[in-house]
Amino acid sequence: MVLVAASTSMGMFTDTSSPSDLRWNILGTAHWHLCGDECRYQTTHLRCLRCPEGGGRLLPVYQTLASKGLSPDSATVDGNPQQIKYLRLIWPSITLQRCTIHVQRQGLSWCRRKPKRTDAKHLRRIFLRLSAVQTPSHAQRFIADVVAWEKRFGVAIVQSTDRGWVFSDLFRARSMLLKALPDLFHFVSNPRIPNSTNALEGYFSRLKEHYRYHRGLAVHHRDAYSNGFFI
């Protein structure tokens, strides 16, 4: 499996064209202070160092990956629209899997913990079931629930003139789910596709935690420090 974090929008890649499992690590803006200024390529590692935040900055990163021979079959992403745009631009045949944890967490946040609206209550129950989807039959049932919810509440939500915070968040939760749905369950039919970016984000969390113990590192020592995690 190939793991990738691009900019502050992390993603996980699988590449079955590689003769053996490789790990590709790209440090984004959250980690620029650990790194130098250039992209470095090694046999089993590619790190994009000091990659500024912003959608336009992702294109040269993906172009570098492609030039080094990476041809991923799939990428698990958190939903950044610019990331999705450039992934499809560089690798048109790539399968994009939306991170189910990001979708569930954001949806539950927008629906509130104890919603009072009936539509929000039903939508929250749907989001709660997302993490339990593990098989194609589970996915079909989940999609059927979303379709049924949309038929019952969708038209009223679209036509509503309410612009309050609660309704606006419900509207966003609905839009996010409908946009993510086509790419939400590729993992149930292909076990090589991760359903979330949690493993990768956890890796970088450990890196940042250790780095806090060494805040006084000189600039010329920071590269050597980061090499301990990737080489």
VEXDREN-2710 file (C-alpha; in Angstrom, 1 decimal):
% VEXDREN-2710
k/r/px/py/pz
1/MET/0.0/0.0/0.0
2/VAL/1.2/3.5/-0.8
3/LEU/0.3/6.2/1.8
4/VAL/0.2/9.8/0.7
5/ALA/-0.5/13.1/2.5
6/ALA/-0.8/16.0/0.1
7/SER/-0.9/19.6/1.5
8/THR/-3.1/19.8/4.6
9/SER/-5.6/17.5/2.9
10/MET/-4.2/14.0/3.5
11/GLY/-4.9/11.1/1.3
12/MET/-4.0/7.4/1.1
13/PHE/-3.0/5.8/-2.2
14/THR/-2.9/2.2/-3.5
15/ASP/-0.7/1.4/-6.4
16/THR/-0.9/-2.2/-7.7
17/SER/1.5/-1.5/-10.5
18/SER/4.4/-1.4/-8.0
19/PRO/6.4/-4.6/-7.8
20/SER/6.4/-4.3/-4.0
21/ASP/4.6/-2.2/-1.3
22/LEU/6.1/1.3/-1.2
23/ARG/5.4/4.2/1.1
24/TRP/5.2/7.7/-0.3
25/ASN/5.1/10.4/2.2
26/ILE/4.3/14.0/1.3
27/LEU/4.5/16.6/4.1
28/GLY/2.1/19.4/3.7
29/THR/1.9/22.9/5.1
30/ALA/1.3/21.7/8.6
31/HIS/4.7/20.2/8.7
32/TRP/6.7/22.7/6.5
33/HIS/8.9/23.7/9.5
34/LEU/10.4/20.3/9.6
35/CYS/11.7/20.4/6.1
36/GLY/13.7/22.0/3.4
37/ASP/12.5/23.5/0.2
38/GLU/12.6/20.8/-2.4
39/CYS/11.0/17.6/-3.5
40/ARG/13.2/14.6/-2.8
41/TYR/12.9/11.2/-4.4
42/GLN/14.3/8.0/-3.0
43/THR/13.8/4.4/-3.9
44/THR/11.0/3.9/-1.4
45/HIS/10.2/7.4/-0.4
46/LEU/9.0/10.6/-2.0
47/ARG/8.6/13.6/0.2
48/CYS/7.3/17.0/-1.0
49/LEU/8.9/19.4/1.5
50/ARG/7.5/22.8/2.2
51/CYS/4.4/22.4/0.1
52/PRO/2.3/25.6/0.8
53/GLU/-1.4/25.3/1.4
54/GLY/-3.7/25.8/-1.5
55/GLY/-5.3/23.8/-4.3
56/GLY/-3.0/25.2/-7.0
57/ARG/0.0/24.0/-5.0
58/LEU/-1.1/20.4/-5.3
59/LEU/-0.8/20.1/-9.1
60/PRO/3.1/20.2/-9.2
61/VAL/3.1/17.7/-6.3
62/TYR/1.1/15.2/-8.2
63/GLN/3.0/15.9/-11.4
64/THR/6.2/15.1/-9.5
65/LEU/4.7/11.8/-8.2
66/ALA/3.6/10.9/-11.7
67/SER/7.0/11.7/-13.2
68/LYS/8.6/9.3/-10.6
69/GLY/6.4/6.5/-11.8
70/LEU/3.5/6.5/-9.4
71/SER/0.3/5.3/-11.1
72/PRO/-2.2/4.8/-8.3
73/ASP/-5.3/2.7/-8.8
74/SER/-7.1/4.5/-6.0
75/ALA/-6.8/7.4/-3.6
76/THR/-8.6/7.8/-0.3
77/VAL/-9.2/11.5/0.3
78/ASP/-10.9/13.7/2.8
79/GLY/-13.0/15.7/0.3
80/ASN/-10.8/18.7/-0.6
81/PRO/-12.3/19.7/-4.0
82/GLN/-9.0/20.9/-5.3
83/GLN/-7.3/17.7/-4.3
84/ILE/-9.9/15.7/-6.1
85/LYS/-9.7/17.9/-9.2
86/TYR/-6.0/17.5/-9.6
87/LEU/-5.9/13.8/-8.8
88/ARG/-8.3/13.2/-11.6
89/LEU/-6.4/15.5/-13.9
90/ILE/-3.1/13.7/-13.5
91/TRP/-4.6/10.2/-13.2
92/PRO/-8.0/10.1/-15.1
93/SER/-8.7/6.5/-14.4
94/ILE/-8.0/6.7/-10.6
95/THR/-10.7/5.5/-8.2
96/LEU/-11.4/8.1/-5.5
97/GLN/-12.6/6.8/-2.1
98/ARG/-14.0/9.4/0.2
99/CYS/-12.9/9.1/3.8
100/THR/-15.9/7.7/5.6
101/ILE/-14.7/9.0/9.0
102/HIS/-14.5/12.6/7.7
103/VAL/-17.9/12.4/6.1
104/GLN/-19.5/10.9/9.3
105/ARG/-17.7/13.3/11.7
106/GLN/-18.6/16.4/9.6
107/GLY/-22.2/15.3/9.0
108/LEU/-22.8/14.6/12.7
109/SER/-21.3/18.0/13.6
110/TRP/-23.7/19.8/11.2
111/CYS/-26.7/17.8/12.3
112/ARG/-26.0/18.7/16.0
113/ARG/-25.9/16.2/18.9
114/LYS/-29.5/16.7/19.8
115/PRO/-31.3/18.1/16.7
116/LYS/-34.9/19.3/17.1
117/ARG/-35.8/19.2/13.4
118/THR/-37.3/15.9/12.2
119/ASP/-35.2/15.9/9.0
120/ALA/-32.0/16.5/11.0
121/LYS/-32.9/13.7/13.4
122/HIS/-33.3/11.2/10.6
123/LEU/-30.2/12.4/8.8
124/ARG/-28.1/12.1/12.0
125/ARG/-29.2/8.5/12.3
126/ILE/-28.0/7.8/8.8
127/PHE/-24.6/9.4/9.5
128/LEU/-24.3/7.3/12.7
129/ARG/-24.7/4.1/10.6
130/LEU/-21.9/5.0/8.2
131/SER/-19.1/3.5/10.2
132/ALA/-20.9/0.2/10.3
133/VAL/-20.9/-0.3/6.6
134/GLN/-18.5/-3.1/5.8
135/THR/-20.1/-5.2/3.0
136/PRO/-21.8/-4.5/-0.3
137/SER/-25.2/-5.3/1.2
138/HIS/-24.5/-2.8/4.0
139/ALA/-23.6/-0.2/1.4
140/GLN/-26.8/-0.8/-0.6
141/ARG/-28.9/-0.5/2.5
142/PHE/-27.2/2.8/3.4
143/ILE/-27.7/4.2/-0.1
144/ALA/-31.4/3.2/0.0
145/ASP/-31.8/5.0/3.3
146/VAL/-30.2/8.2/1.9
147/VAL/-32.4/8.0/-1.2
148/ALA/-35.5/7.5/1.0
149/TRP/-34.5/10.5/3.2
150/GLU/-33.9/12.7/0.1
151/LYS/-37.3/11.8/-1.3
152/ARG/-39.0/12.7/2.0
153/PHE/-37.1/15.9/2.9
154/GLY/-34.9/17.0/0.0
155/VAL/-37.4/19.1/-1.9
156/ALA/-38.5/21.0/1.2
157/ILE/-34.9/21.7/2.1
158/VAL/-34.0/23.0/-1.3
159/GLN/-37.1/25.2/-1.5
160/SER/-36.8/26.5/2.1
161/THR/-36.1/30.2/2.6
162/ASP/-34.7/29.6/6.1
163/ARG/-31.2/31.0/6.3
164/GLY/-30.6/30.4/10.0
165/TRP/-27.4/28.6/11.3
166/VAL/-29.2/25.4/12.1
167/PHE/-30.8/25.1/8.7
168/SER/-27.7/26.2/6.9
169/ASP/-25.7/23.4/8.6
170/LEU/-28.4/20.9/7.7
171/PHE/-28.2/22.0/4.1
172/ARG/-24.5/21.6/4.1
173/ALA/-24.7/18.1/5.6
174/ARG/-27.2/17.1/2.9
175/SER/-25.0/18.5/0.1
176/MET/-21.9/16.9/1.4
177/LEU/-23.5/13.5/1.7
178/LEU/-25.1/13.5/-1.8
179/LYS/-21.8/14.6/-3.4
180/ALA/-19.8/12.0/-1.5
181/LEU/-22.2/9.1/-2.0
182/PRO/-20.9/8.0/-5.4
183/ASP/-17.4/7.6/-4.0
184/LEU/-18.2/6.5/-0.5
185/PHE/-18.1/2.7/-0.8
186/HIS/-15.5/1.6/-3.3
187/PHE/-13.7/-0.1/-0.4
188/VAL/-16.4/-2.7/0.2
189/SER/-15.6/-4.3/-3.2
190/ASN/-11.9/-3.8/-3.1
191/PRO/-10.1/-4.6/0.3
192/ARG/-7.0/-2.8/-0.9
193/ILE/-8.7/0.5/-0.8
194/PRO/-8.6/2.1/2.7
195/ASN/-12.0/3.5/3.8
196/SER/-10.4/6.4/5.8
197/THR/-7.2/8.4/6.2
198/ASN/-7.0/7.7/9.9
199/ALA/-3.9/5.6/9.8
200/LEU/-1.9/8.2/7.9
201/GLU/-3.1/11.1/10.1
202/GLY/-2.2/9.1/13.2
203/TYR/1.3/8.7/11.7
204/PHE/1.8/12.4/11.3
205/SER/0.3/13.0/14.8
206/ARG/3.0/10.9/16.3
207/LEU/5.6/12.8/14.2
208/LYS/4.4/16.2/15.5
209/GLU/4.2/14.9/19.1
210/HIS/7.8/13.8/19.0
211/TYR/8.8/17.1/17.3
212/ARG/7.4/19.1/20.2
213/TYR/10.1/17.5/22.4
214/HIS/12.8/19.0/20.1
215/ARG/11.6/22.5/19.4
216/GLY/15.1/23.9/19.7
217/LEU/16.4/22.0/16.7
218/ALA/18.6/24.1/14.4
219/VAL/17.2/24.5/10.9
220/HIS/20.0/22.4/9.4
221/HIS/19.1/19.6/11.8
222/ARG/15.4/19.4/11.0
223/ASP/15.9/17.4/7.8
224/ALA/17.9/14.9/9.7
225/TYR/15.2/14.6/12.3
226/SER/12.4/14.0/9.8
227/ASN/14.6/11.4/8.0
228/GLY/14.3/9.2/11.1
229/PHE/10.6/8.8/10.4
230/PHE/10.8/8.1/6.6
231/ILE/14.0/6.4/5.9
END
